[in-house]
Amino acid sequence: MPSENLIPGVKNVIAVSSGKGGVGKSTIGVNLAVALAQAGAAVGLMDADIHGPNVPLMMGVERPEPPQGEKILPAIGHGVKIMSMAFFVSEDTPMVWRGPMVHGAIQQFLRDVDWGTLDYLFVDLPPGTGDAQLSISQLVPLTGAIIVTTPQDVALLDSKKGLAMFQKVNVPILGIIENMSFFACPHCHQTTEIFSRGGGRAAATRLQIPFLGEVPIDSAIRVGGDCGVPIVVADPASLQSQTFRDIAKTLTSTIDAQNAMKVSLRIIQ
């Protein structure tokens, strides 16, 4: 457990993780964060992918306000407080950093940023099981981790490795989300399982962890990310947006139940 609480005003810290790149992890994190902000929660989003930060692009923000005193002010996009390494380096600058430097940057994003009071802080991690994952689990008491995968066996195999890593450092798994689960034709309304379907649900059942939901593949989600207007903002009435809201509701219910269990255990002890 961390020796000090670097972010005392944050109630729940949620790691958004994936075993491999290209599964849409950042898209999931962005839309869940905005969906919860739309529902009235105080939400932050920390881009912990030091080597390839892209949350500012997806949230349509450029730079935060100048620091006030000793604290860095986060940028705000779509009602969400945001911090990212992309605010401090040009998009053409490669981040050739070793583990201790990554650890230091993540620590600074926690300790030196004025997050204020938040209900949820999402931490968008890089793919895999490297320095950023270990650092965040050492620096703050994580409420839990979300594992994002696509239905294919290769993605599920890598996701299981990421899940095992969090379990080794005693971080609860809040659930699995299957992204790009199916394509729903907007004209005939038939669904096509482009990358197969159901692998995430089956893995959750096998591993005895929650399954949070399936997100369909749709060009509108990609366009929203490229333009800095997440789908839950750009088209709130769409199937895709409703899916993100449903997953956000399931996620918060899972967190509430977990927190209530912790309180009960403390009372018993």
C-alpha positions in Angstrom: 0.0 0.0 0.0 1.2 3.6 -0.7 2.7 5.3 2.4 0.8 8.5 1.7 -2.3 9.5 -0.2 -1.2 11.7 -3.0 -4.7 12.6 -4.1 -6.8 12.8 -0.9 -9.8 14.4 -2.6 -10.3 11.6 -5.0 -12.8 8.9 -3.9 -12.2 6.2 -6.5 -9.2 5.6 -8.8 -9.9 3.4 -11.8 -7.1 2.0 -14.0 -8.1 1.4 -17.7 -5.9 -1.3 -19.0 -5.4 -3.6 -22.0 -3.0 -6.4 -22.7 -2.2 -5.2 -26.2 -2.5 -2.0 -28.2 -5.2 -1.3 -30.8 -8.2 -2.5 -28.8 -9.6 0.9 -28.2 -8.7 1.3 -24.5 -8.4 5.1 -24.6 -11.7 5.4 -26.5 -13.4 3.4 -23.7 -11.8 5.4 -21.0 -12.7 8.7 -22.6 -16.3 7.9 -23.2 -16.9 6.3 -19.8 -15.4 9.4 -18.1 -17.6 11.8 -20.1 -20.7 9.6 -19.6 -20.2 9.8 -15.8 -19.6 13.5 -15.9 -22.8 13.9 -17.9 -24.6 11.9 -15.1 -23.4 14.5 -12.6 -20.3 12.9 -11.2 -17.0 14.8 -10.6 -14.6 13.0 -12.9 -10.9 13.2 -13.9 -8.9 11.5 -16.6 -5.2 11.0 -16.3 -3.3 10.0 -19.4 -0.6 7.7 -18.0 0.6 6.6 -21.5 3.8 8.7 -21.3 5.2 7.4 -24.5 2.1 7.8 -26.6 -0.4 10.2 -25.0 -3.5 10.8 -27.0 -6.3 11.6 -24.5 -6.0 15.4 -25.2 -6.7 14.8 -28.9 -9.7 12.6 -28.1 -11.1 15.1 -25.6 -10.5 18.2 -27.8 -8.2 20.0 -25.3 -4.8 21.6 -25.9 -3.2 22.9 -22.7 -4.2 23.5 -19.1 -4.3 26.8 -17.4 -1.0 28.2 -16.1 0.0 26.8 -12.7 -1.4 28.6 -9.6 1.1 28.4 -6.7 2.7 24.9 -6.4 -0.1 23.0 -8.2 -0.6 22.3 -11.9 -4.2 23.0 -13.0 -5.7 20.2 -15.2 -7.3 21.1 -18.5 -11.1 20.6 -18.7 -12.9 19.0 -21.6 -16.6 18.0 -21.7 -16.8 18.4 -18.0 -13.8 16.2 -17.2 -10.5 17.3 -15.6 -7.6 16.1 -17.8 -3.8 15.7 -17.4 -1.4 14.4 -20.0 2.3 14.5 -21.0 1.0 15.8 -24.3 0.5 19.1 -22.6 4.2 19.5 -22.0 5.9 18.2 -25.2 5.4 18.7 -28.9 3.6 16.0 -30.8 6.8 15.3 -32.7 9.0 14.7 -29.6 9.6 11.1 -28.8 9.6 10.2 -25.1 12.7 8.0 -24.8 12.4 7.4 -21.1 13.4 4.6 -18.8 11.2 3.2 -16.0 12.3 5.7 -13.2 11.4 8.7 -15.4 8.0 7.2 -16.2 7.4 6.6 -12.5 8.4 10.2 -11.7 6.1 11.6 -14.3 3.1 9.6 -13.0 3.9 10.6 -9.5 4.0 14.2 -10.5 0.6 13.9 -12.3 -0.8 12.6 -9.0 0.9 14.7 -6.4 1.4 18.1 -8.2 -1.9 18.4 -10.1 -4.8 20.1 -8.4 -7.4 17.4 -9.0 -9.7 18.8 -6.3 -12.6 16.7 -5.1 -13.5 13.9 -7.6 -15.8 11.0 -7.5 -13.8 9.1 -10.1 -10.3 9.4 -11.5 -9.8 7.3 -14.6 -6.1 6.4 -15.4 -5.6 5.6 -19.0 -2.6 3.2 -19.0 -0.4 2.2 -21.9 -0.8 -1.3 -23.3 0.9 -4.2 -21.6 2.3 -4.9 -18.1 5.2 -2.4 -17.8 6.4 0.5 -15.7 3.3 2.6 -15.8 1.1 -0.2 -14.5 3.5 -1.0 -11.6 3.9 2.7 -10.8 0.2 3.5 -10.5 -0.4 0.4 -8.3 2.4 1.5 -6.0 1.5 5.2 -5.8 -2.2 5.3 -5.1 -4.8 2.9 -3.6 -6.6 1.8 -6.8 -10.3 1.1 -6.5 -9.8 -1.4 -9.3 -8.9 -2.0 -12.9 -10.9 -2.3 -16.1 -9.6 -4.7 -18.7 -10.4 -3.8 -22.3 -10.2 -6.4 -25.0 -11.6 -7.3 -28.4 -13.2 -10.7 -29.1 -10.2 -12.4 -30.8 -8.2 -15.1 -29.0 -5.0 -13.1 -29.4 -6.4 -10.1 -27.6 -7.9 -12.2 -24.9 -4.6 -14.0 -24.3 -2.8 -10.7 -23.7 -5.7 -9.4 -21.6 -5.4 -12.4 -19.3 -1.7 -11.4 -18.7 -2.7 -7.9 -17.8 -5.4 -9.2 -15.4 -2.9 -11.5 -13.7 -0.5 -8.6 -13.2 -3.1 -6.6 -11.3 -4.0 -9.6 -9.2 -0.4 -10.1 -8.3 -0.2 -6.5 -6.9 -3.6 -7.0 -5.1 -5.6 -4.6 -7.4 -9.3 -5.7 -7.7 -10.6 -6.3 -11.2 -13.7 -4.3 -11.7 -14.5 -6.2 -15.0 -13.9 -6.8 -18.6 -15.2 -4.7 -21.5 -15.4 -6.2 -25.0 -14.8 -3.5 -27.6 -15.5 -3.8 -31.3 -17.9 -6.6 -30.4 -20.1 -6.3 -33.5 -21.2 -4.0 -36.2 -24.8 -2.9 -36.3 -25.8 -1.8 -39.8 -27.6 1.6 -39.6 -29.7 0.8 -42.6 -30.9 -2.8 -42.2 -30.2 -3.0 -38.4 -28.6 -6.4 -38.8 -25.5 -7.2 -36.8 -22.2 -8.6 -38.1 -19.6 -10.0 -35.8 -16.5 -8.8 -37.7 -14.0 -9.9 -35.1 -16.1 -12.7 -33.6 -18.1 -12.0 -30.5 -18.5 -13.2 -26.9 -14.9 -13.8 -26.1 -14.8 -11.2 -23.4 -18.0 -12.4 -21.7 -16.7 -16.0 -21.8 -13.4 -15.0 -20.3 -15.1 -13.0 -17.5 -17.2 -16.1 -16.7 -14.2 -18.4 -16.8 -12.1 -16.1 -14.6 -15.1 -15.3 -12.3 -14.9 -11.5 -12.7 -17.7 -9.1 -13.8 -18.5 -8.6 -17.5 -19.3 -4.9 -17.9 -20.5 -4.9 -21.5 -20.0 -5.0 -25.2 -19.2 -1.9 -27.3 -20.1 -2.1 -31.0 -17.7 -1.0 -33.7 -18.8 2.1 -35.6 -17.0 4.8 -37.6 -18.8 7.5 -35.5 -16.9 6.5 -32.4 -13.6 6.8 -34.4 -14.6 10.2 -35.8 -15.5 11.4 -32.4 -12.1 10.5 -31.1 -10.3 12.2 -34.0 -12.3 15.3 -33.7 -12.2 15.7 -29.9 -15.9 15.2 -29.5 -16.6 11.7 -27.9 -19.6 9.9 -29.3 -21.5 10.3 -26.0 -21.4 14.1 -26.7 -21.6 14.1 -30.5 -24.6 11.7 -30.7 -26.0 11.0 -27.2 -29.1 9.3 -28.6 -27.1 6.6 -30.5 -26.8 2.9 -29.7 -23.1 3.5 -29.0 -23.7 6.2 -26.5 -26.4 4.3 -24.7 -24.0 1.4 -24.5 -21.3 3.5 -22.8 -23.9 4.9 -20.4 -25.0 1.4 -19.5 -21.5 0.3 -18.9 -20.8 3.3 -16.8 -23.9 2.5 -14.7 -22.8 -1.1 -14.3 -19.3 0.0 -13.4 -20.4 2.5 -10.7 -22.7 -0.2 -9.2 -19.8 -2.6 -9.1 -17.7 0.0 -7.3 -20.4 0.9 -4.8 -20.9 -2.8 -3.9 -17.1 -3.3 -3.5 -16.8 -0.2 -1.3 -19.8 -1.2 0.8 -18.1 -4.6 1.3 -14.9 -2.9 2.4 -16.8 -0.9 5.0 -18.6 -4.0 6.3 -15.3 -5.8 6.7 -13.8 -2.9 8.6 -16.8 -2.9 11.0 -16.5 -6.6 11.6 -12.8 -6.4 12.3 
